[in-house]
Amino acid sequence: MSKNVVLGVSGGIACYKALDIVSRLKKKGINVYVIMTQSATEFVAPLSFQSLSQNYVVVDMFEDPKTWEVEHISLAEKADVFVIAPATANVIGKIANGIADDMLTTTVMATKAPVLIAPAMNTNMYENKIVQRNIEFLRSIGYHFVEPESGRLACGAVGKGKLAEPEKIVEYIEMLLYKEKDLTGKNILITAGPTREDIDPVRFITNRSTGKMGYAIARAARDRGANVTLITGPTNINPPSFIDIVNVYSAEDMYRAVSERFDSCDVLVMSAAVADYRPKDRSDIKIKKSDDDLKIELTRNKDILFEIKDRKTHQVVIGFAAETNDVLENAQKKIKKKNLDFIVANDVSQKDSGFGTDTNTIKIIDKFGNIKDYPNMSKDDVAHTILDLLVK
Ligand SMILES: Cc1cc2nc3c(=O)[nH]c(=O)nc-3n(C[C@H](O)[C@H](O)[C@H](O)COP(=O)(O)O)c2cc1C
């Protein structure tokens, strides 16, 4: 069933960015109901929010209810998450002090949904002790905050107070929407993307991995309450928020990054496509072309899962097998050789599965030899399927 987000918009320059939040939520199939303060309507017309949310925008408490089919209390009840972005110093102060003198502050007082506040204001206002005290108080009673960022503000000042990026706010909303926090307190280490093995300063060997699958697992684990560390090779994906990101380049870097963190993790998901080979000799200068063929000798990289298998104590280790043939047979061999708990096998030769696609067709094989087949699913659904099995 679709989720409902109530978005409160208060009167600051950053109001226009709230339009992007609505648009991003709608693209994810989430219903959005916007409540604006009177001041907010000085910055952006309700019609813009109405068009993007496809729902009537509420401003006035005492408006004729015939023009609006949802009463304010039912909006408060309808919310799965209540977000205020941008939140002015004024609105934060009112909520912290129990004032409910307009539609936004009244509805937020009536809601039992998690409330997420994204402040945006001039740096001096943000640093004001009263504003800070109000934020601290609201945090202490369970309100969530997305901190403003530092930079050049619309008023010309440079400092903290810029509204957090809409993408980051939407990620926080998704974390709050996902109610099953069945991985709370677990440290999950995930690898993603390809590695690059240098031939010379301008050329390298890599593979077709885009990192989509590993990033999807990282986001899903984060939304389920885990502390996530994502070790990633070079990708074009924006780093997800609220995840510890470790950027690596080569297979050797990835081995070191995993090895340093393995003992303290509870789960390792190795979804990166780590290069098996690297050029034996990396040239420090660009190799000049000649009329002859060029032979590059390759040497074996460390197999990360094999290297750490004897250090396994309490960890659950999940491997990936991207194969083009004999998928099951190869996956079963890998489980034994690398002492894995599960392996996720996918046939990368299939359409809509494997590298670069948004979907994947997988089989999950456990160490007892049980095999589960899954239909083609989005990588987000594959991520949750893997985590469901992990939790079980
Ligand atoms: C041009 C302009 C920009 C403003 N920007 C902000 C802002 O970014 N953050 C803020 O807290 N107040 C800002 N204010 C002040 C608020 O609009 C003012 O405190 C107002 O009472 C807030 O009402 P509301 O909280 O009901 O929306 C701005 C005012 C003006 C005139």
The ligand as a MOL file (V3000), in Angstrom:
LIG
                    3D

  0  0  0     0  0            999 V3000
M  V30 BEGIN CTAB
M  V30 COUNTS 31 33 0 0 0
M  V30 BEGIN ATOM
M  V30 1 C 13.1250 37.2430 2.2580 0
M  V30 2 C 12.9590 36.5190 3.5640 0
M  V30 3 C 13.6110 35.3380 3.7650 0
M  V30 4 C 13.4770 34.6450 4.9720 0
M  V30 5 N 14.1300 33.4570 5.1330 0
M  V30 6 C 14.0190 32.7980 6.3170 0
M  V30 7 C 14.6970 31.5630 6.4970 0
M  V30 8 O 15.3850 31.0470 5.6070 0
M  V30 9 N 14.5670 30.9430 7.6830 0
M  V30 10 C 13.8140 31.4650 8.6970 0
M  V30 11 O 13.7750 30.8690 9.7650 0
M  V30 12 N 13.1490 32.6190 8.5270 0
M  V30 13 C 13.2220 33.3040 7.3730 0
M  V30 14 N 12.5430 34.4740 7.2010 0
M  V30 15 C 11.7080 34.9820 8.2940 0
M  V30 16 C 10.4010 34.2310 8.3500 0
M  V30 17 O 9.7080 34.3430 7.1150 0
M  V30 18 C 9.5600 34.7870 9.4960 0
M  V30 19 O 10.1610 34.4560 10.7400 0
M  V30 20 C 8.1500 34.2780 9.4520 0
M  V30 21 O 7.4440 34.7710 10.5770 0
M  V30 22 C 8.1030 32.7640 9.4740 0
M  V30 23 O 6.7820 32.3140 9.4490 0
M  V30 24 P 6.4110 30.7620 9.4480 0
M  V30 25 O 7.3430 30.1250 10.4260 0
M  V30 26 O 5.0020 30.7240 9.9420 0
M  V30 27 O 6.5390 30.2920 8.0830 0
M  V30 28 C 12.6520 35.1830 6.0000 0
M  V30 29 C 11.9670 36.3640 5.7730 0
M  V30 30 C 12.1070 37.0320 4.5760 0
M  V30 31 C 11.3500 38.3170 4.3550 0
M  V30 END ATOM
M  V30 BEGIN BOND
M  V30 1 1 1 2
M  V30 2 1 2 3
M  V30 3 2 2 30
M  V30 4 2 3 4
M  V30 5 1 4 5
M  V30 6 1 4 28
M  V30 7 2 5 6
M  V30 8 1 6 7
M  V30 9 1 6 13
M  V30 10 2 7 8
M  V30 11 1 7 9
M  V30 12 1 9 10
M  V30 13 2 10 11
M  V30 14 1 10 12
M  V30 15 2 12 13
M  V30 16 1 13 14
M  V30 17 1 14 15
M  V30 18 1 14 28
M  V30 19 1 15 16
M  V30 20 1 16 17
M  V30 21 1 16 18
M  V30 22 1 18 19
M  V30 23 1 18 20
M  V30 24 1 20 21
M  V30 25 1 20 22
M  V30 26 1 22 23
M  V30 27 1 23 24
M  V30 28 2 24 25
M  V30 29 1 24 26
M  V30 30 1 24 27
M  V30 31 2 28 29
M  V30 32 1 29 30
M  V30 33 1 30 31
M  V30 END BOND
M  V30 END CTAB
M  END
